[in-house]
Amino acid sequence: MKRTTRSLEERGFSPKDIMQKAQRVKNDEFYTRYEDVEKEILMYDKSIWNNKIVFCNCGDAVDDDEKHTSAFALYFLRHFTELGLKKLICTCGGMDLLNQGAQAYIFMKDRFHERKDFPKHYTGSFDDPLSLKILREEADIVCTNPPFSRAKDYWKRIIESGKRFLIISNITNAINTGYIPYFKDKKVWAGYHETDWFLSPKRELMRAAGYWFTNIPIKNRAKYKQLKIVPLKAIPVQYKKYDDSRTLLAEKGYIPCDYKKPFAVSARRILNGLLEKGYKIVQDKQYIPYVDGKKHFARVLVQEEQ
Ligand SMILES: C[S@@+](CC[C@H](N)C(=O)[O-])C[C@H]1O[C@@H](n2cnc3c(N)ncnc32)[C@H](O)[C@@H]1O
């Protein structure tokens, strides 16, 4: 069979690069389930979508066969009229090893037309000049599940764009140094749900620790209930340990309401909405406690707002 694309080696990748790329691809190729998209979107006021342009910009395929259409694209296609959308734009490219020769495209639907463009030299990457132009000039709300291997760049782009977004990323981002400043500056917060199950390229269920993140206002966050905000002396001793530097480690959802110094909490508490309850993050990087010289799991340092 005639080869139409050059191999990775021919394109200057070493065997090591290829292995690393293969590993990245393996981590990136998991797909969001339709029911997870539906469950999260239903939590937001329907009016946020009205007359808006939704941009799905990471491997959000649109195909005649719904099985090969991204759950994000499918949700917005099915609910286009009900949500009063102005336009849906989805991009998809041959960024993975298997589809490296596949042509990247931009799918667009407005109230009257649907079309797929295959621009020359377009890669489909979220940071391709054409994708960035759409982000800058057209998109109102960006919704997708970005590739794990590029999540840091993705978050930077999307937050700097100033656009509204609703995306899935790793649950631990709230205590990951690369992302903590965004939570600290209230540029992002947790959405409503955790997403534990995804689909493999063979459409088999696979587990991964995902969570929804957004800058769209949240109403009646059910997870506030997991925060037990009480006076320090009401916290059971086993849940208020101090580490070797005398920093309080607040555990099991207990949060002191009368403690003036910084204390450490797990990612869960940030996801439960702690920063909406009068507490702020006070350190840009993650906090690793040591107790009796033994390393404990990573957290973030917070403090009651004065
Ligand atoms: C976690 S999957 C999610 C796919 C789809 N959005 C969904 O939610 O089912 C991430 C997708 O991003 C694609 N991808 C990898 N690098 C990318 C890049 N630089 N720009 C855009 N998409 C990329 C991967 O091929 C993969 O299909």
The ligand as an SDF file (V2000), in Angstrom:
LIG
                    3D

 27 29  0  0  0  0  0  0  0  0999 V2000
   -8.8860   13.1570   27.1250 C   0  0  0  0  0  0  0  0  0  0  0  0
   -9.1360   13.0570   25.3840 S   0  0  0  0  0  0  0  0  0  0  0  0
  -10.7630   13.7510   25.2470 C   0  0  0  0  0  0  0  0  0  0  0  0
  -11.3730   13.6890   23.8920 C   0  0  0  0  0  0  0  0  0  0  0  0
  -12.7450   14.3660   23.8270 C   0  0  0  0  0  0  0  0  0  0  0  0
  -12.6280   15.7890   24.0190 N   0  0  0  0  0  0  0  0  0  0  0  0
  -13.6460   13.7800   24.9050 C   0  0  0  0  0  0  0  0  0  0  0  0
  -13.9390   14.4950   25.8580 O   0  0  0  0  0  0  0  0  0  0  0  0
  -14.0280   12.6220   24.7720 O   0  0  0  0  0  0  0  0  0  0  0  0
   -8.0440   14.3260   24.8450 C   0  0  0  0  0  0  0  0  0  0  0  0
   -8.0250   14.4750   23.3540 C   0  0  0  0  0  0  0  0  0  0  0  0
   -7.1880   15.5690   22.9800 O   0  0  0  0  0  0  0  0  0  0  0  0
   -6.4580   15.1960   21.8310 C   0  0  0  0  0  0  0  0  0  0  0  0
   -5.2390   16.0130   21.8000 N   0  0  0  0  0  0  0  0  0  0  0  0
   -3.9500   15.6380   22.0220 C   0  0  0  0  0  0  0  0  0  0  0  0
   -3.1280   16.6940   21.8700 N   0  0  0  0  0  0  0  0  0  0  0  0
   -3.9180   17.7540   21.5670 C   0  0  0  0  0  0  0  0  0  0  0  0
   -3.6740   19.1130   21.2820 C   0  0  0  0  0  0  0  0  0  0  0  0
   -2.4340   19.6040   21.3130 N   0  0  0  0  0  0  0  0  0  0  0  0
   -4.7240   19.9120   20.9730 N   0  0  0  0  0  0  0  0  0  0  0  0
   -5.9750   19.4440   20.9500 C   0  0  0  0  0  0  0  0  0  0  0  0
   -6.2910   18.1620   21.2210 N   0  0  0  0  0  0  0  0  0  0  0  0
   -5.2630   17.3210   21.5190 C   0  0  0  0  0  0  0  0  0  0  0  0
   -6.1780   13.7340   22.0010 C   0  0  0  0  0  0  0  0  0  0  0  0
   -5.9070   13.1330   20.7550 O   0  0  0  0  0  0  0  0  0  0  0  0
   -7.4940   13.2710   22.6420 C   0  0  0  0  0  0  0  0  0  0  0  0
   -8.3990   12.8780   21.6540 O   0  0  0  0  0  0  0  0  0  0  0  0
  1  2  1  0
  2  3  1  0
  2 10  1  0
  3  4  1  0
  4  5  1  0
  5  6  1  0
  5  7  1  0
  7  8  2  0
  7  9  1  0
 10 11  1  0
 11 12  1  0
 11 26  1  0
 12 13  1  0
 13 14  1  0
 13 24  1  0
 14 15  1  0
 14 23  1  0
 15 16  2  0
 16 17  1  0
 17 18  1  0
 17 23  2  0
 18 19  1  0
 18 20  2  0
 20 21  1  0
 21 22  2  0
 22 23  1  0
 24 25  1  0
 24 26  1  0
 26 27  1  0
M  CHG  2   2   1   9  -1
M  END
$$$$
